[in-house]
Amino acid sequence: MINTSNIVAIRSLACEDHGYNIIPNVLNVSWFIGKRCNYDCSYCGPHFHDAVSPFINTEVAYRFIDKINQWASNNNKKIKWSLTGGEPFIDPNTLPILQTLFKSNVTEQINVISNGSLP
């Protein structure tokens, strides 16, 4: 049997604890919230974007957020959210969703991957 308790791996320079087998206190959630996009870039295939897919179902989205937040709270974790999609800001529900994430006591960070074209 191999003793794995002292295995060291360089995962990140952000924190020295990342080099050891320490259970992380931060949950990274990458959320693809929809395919709608206002561009038609050649490098982005139709499975990632289009101009016709429906916007996110807010009822389902808020249930998802509640479940993730509840799990994080029960397990003493924080969450780093990353929202992506076609272009997240095309969906009129994105800002209210971001406000909900921001108000959560388990949210540590919110990132949105955007093409930056919308005002």
C-alpha positions as CSV (number, residue, x, y, z in Angstrom):
1,M,0.0,0.0,0.0
2,I,1.3,3.5,-0.9
3,N,1.2,6.2,1.8
4,T,-0.3,9.2,0.1
5,S,-0.5,11.5,3.1
6,N,2.7,13.3,2.2
7,I,2.3,13.6,-1.6
8,V,3.0,17.1,-2.7
9,A,1.7,18.6,-6.0
10,I,2.1,22.1,-7.3
11,R,-1.4,23.2,-8.2
12,S,-1.2,27.0,-7.8
13,L,1.0,29.6,-6.4
14,A,-2.0,31.5,-4.9
15,C,-1.8,29.6,-1.6
16,E,0.9,27.4,-0.1
17,D,-1.8,25.0,1.0
18,H,-2.5,24.2,-2.7
19,G,0.7,22.1,-2.7
20,Y,-0.6,19.5,-0.2
21,N,-3.5,17.1,-0.1
22,I,-5.8,19.5,1.8
23,I,-9.5,19.4,1.3
24,P,-10.3,22.8,-0.3
25,N,-12.6,25.2,1.5
26,V,-13.7,26.8,-1.8
27,L,-16.0,25.3,-4.3
28,N,-15.5,26.5,-7.9
29,V,-18.7,26.5,-9.9
30,S,-18.4,27.0,-13.6
31,W,-22.0,27.6,-14.9
32,F,-22.8,27.6,-18.6
33,I,-26.0,29.6,-18.4
34,G,-27.1,29.6,-22.0
35,K,-26.1,29.4,-25.7
36,R,-27.5,32.8,-26.8
37,C,-24.8,35.1,-28.3
38,N,-24.7,38.2,-30.3
39,Y,-21.6,37.2,-32.3
40,D,-21.0,34.3,-34.7
41,C,-17.3,33.7,-34.3
42,S,-15.7,31.0,-36.5
43,Y,-13.9,29.4,-33.6
44,C,-17.0,28.9,-31.5
45,G,-19.1,26.0,-32.7
46,P,-23.0,25.8,-32.6
47,H,-22.9,23.6,-29.5
48,F,-21.6,26.6,-27.5
49,H,-23.6,29.4,-29.1
50,D,-26.5,30.4,-31.3
51,A,-29.0,33.2,-31.7
52,V,-32.2,31.2,-31.0
53,S,-31.8,29.1,-27.8
54,P,-34.1,30.0,-25.0
55,F,-32.9,32.1,-22.0
56,I,-32.3,30.4,-18.7
57,N,-35.3,29.2,-16.8
58,T,-35.1,31.4,-13.7
59,E,-37.1,29.0,-11.5
60,V,-34.6,26.2,-12.2
61,A,-31.7,28.7,-11.9
62,Y,-32.7,29.9,-8.4
63,R,-33.3,26.3,-7.2
64,F,-29.8,25.4,-8.5
65,I,-28.3,28.4,-6.6
66,D,-30.2,27.5,-3.4
67,K,-29.0,23.9,-3.5
68,I,-25.4,24.8,-4.1
69,N,-25.5,27.5,-1.4
70,Q,-27.2,25.2,1.1
71,W,-24.5,22.5,0.4
72,A,-21.7,25.0,0.8
73,S,-23.2,26.4,4.0
74,N,-23.7,22.9,5.5
75,N,-20.1,21.9,4.6
76,N,-18.5,25.2,5.8
77,K,-17.4,26.1,2.2
78,K,-17.2,29.2,0.2
79,I,-18.1,29.4,-3.6
80,K,-16.3,31.0,-6.5
81,W,-18.9,31.4,-9.3
82,S,-17.9,31.6,-12.9
83,L,-20.8,32.3,-15.4
84,T,-20.3,31.7,-19.1
85,G,-22.3,30.8,-22.1
86,G,-22.8,32.2,-25.4
87,E,-22.9,35.8,-24.1
88,P,-24.4,35.8,-20.5
89,F,-25.5,39.5,-20.6
90,I,-27.9,38.9,-23.5
91,D,-30.2,37.1,-21.1
92,P,-32.2,39.7,-19.1
93,N,-32.1,37.4,-16.1
94,T,-28.3,37.5,-15.7
95,L,-28.2,40.7,-13.6
96,P,-30.9,39.4,-11.1
97,I,-29.0,36.1,-10.9
98,L,-25.8,37.9,-10.2
99,Q,-27.5,40.0,-7.5
100,T,-28.7,36.7,-5.9
101,L,-25.2,35.3,-6.0
102,F,-23.7,38.5,-4.6
103,K,-26.1,38.5,-1.6
104,S,-25.2,35.0,-0.6
105,N,-23.1,34.6,2.6
106,V,-21.2,31.7,1.0
107,T,-20.2,33.6,-2.2
108,E,-16.5,34.4,-2.2
109,Q,-16.1,35.6,-5.8
110,I,-18.1,36.0,-9.0
111,N,-16.7,36.0,-12.5
112,V,-18.6,36.4,-15.7
113,I,-17.0,35.5,-19.0
114,S,-18.3,37.9,-21.6
115,N,-17.4,39.3,-25.0
116,G,-17.9,42.7,-23.5
117,S,-19.9,44.0,-26.4
118,L,-23.1,44.9,-24.7
119,P,-23.6,48.2,-22.8
